[in-house]
């Protein structure tokens, strides 16, 4: 199984362990990722055993803030633009007076309305943004009525295609906002894609913000010398945090400007206001940190 496939499969297992999906749904999703029942059943049984012996969690306090982080989003519009192997799709949000521009990379469910809203929030804050659809070659995220099928399609795609498509997204940002600096940010799968883009070498990136994205094994970031990187992590996200030290080491070795921030008492996907793990106070703090970072490095 590929590195991406292992990550996506582990995400299903963790969702099951946390009680977010049923056993039947976990088996279905793992099957779509190519994990057979003979392998999947013991993985889920181990979760059951761990759950049976674990101390019951205490209820977390209700966050005082409940809405999405950041300003009300500016309008976004669906666009197509040239890619290396045909037209790519995305959602574009134009800032009134752009300070710079940002490529936004989605989670493993594809380009959802939530991700499009982040592009709109960035535009409202002063950065024009393009939320790219990395399922464009499959006809776009909207072609998938089942989010698990969208995840499986991402798993089946060659990773090199994602790099080429993201670079085409940067081309489009520079075409629409000539003369402005360019950044990239992504979440979960998209956070991993930001790391992969940096590892592939992208000297045009002035800033990058991967949110709880897995760092590629043995990656070097020396090919992206201009990127100031803000790595965002969640304290309870053991799975992704296992790659955090490797990311820090690679950033230091490449001599990049960087900061690693780990938000306490929150879990993977804490920024997604449509998900079960959303934590509004931490998301608000992360939004402020993000925009401060872009103000410093993307203007």
QUISULCOR-V863229 format. One record per run of one state. SS is the DSSP state (h for helix, s for strand, l for the rest). FROM is the first residue (numbers start at 1). LEN is the number of residues. If there is no record, write none. Layout:
ss=SS from=FROM len=LEN
ss=SS from=FROM len=LEN
//
This chain:
ss=l from=1 len=2
ss=h from=3 len=15
ss=l from=18 len=5
ss=h from=23 len=10
ss=l from=33 len=4
ss=h from=37 len=17
ss=l from=54 len=23
ss=s from=77 len=7
ss=l from=84 len=2
ss=s from=86 len=8
ss=l from=94 len=6
ss=s from=100 len=6
ss=l from=106 len=7
ss=h from=113 len=13
ss=l from=126 len=1
ss=s from=127 len=7
ss=l from=134 len=2
ss=h from=136 len=3
ss=l from=139 len=2
ss=h from=141 len=3
ss=l from=144 len=3
ss=h from=147 len=10
ss=l from=157 len=2
ss=h from=159 len=18
ss=l from=177 len=5
ss=s from=182 len=6
ss=l from=188 len=1
ss=h from=189 len=12
ss=l from=201 len=4
ss=s from=205 len=7
ss=l from=212 len=16
ss=s from=228 len=7
ss=l from=235 len=3
ss=h from=238 len=4
ss=l from=242 len=2
ss=h from=244 len=11
ss=l from=255 len=3
ss=s from=258 len=6
ss=l from=264 len=16
ss=h from=280 len=18
ss=l from=298 len=2
//
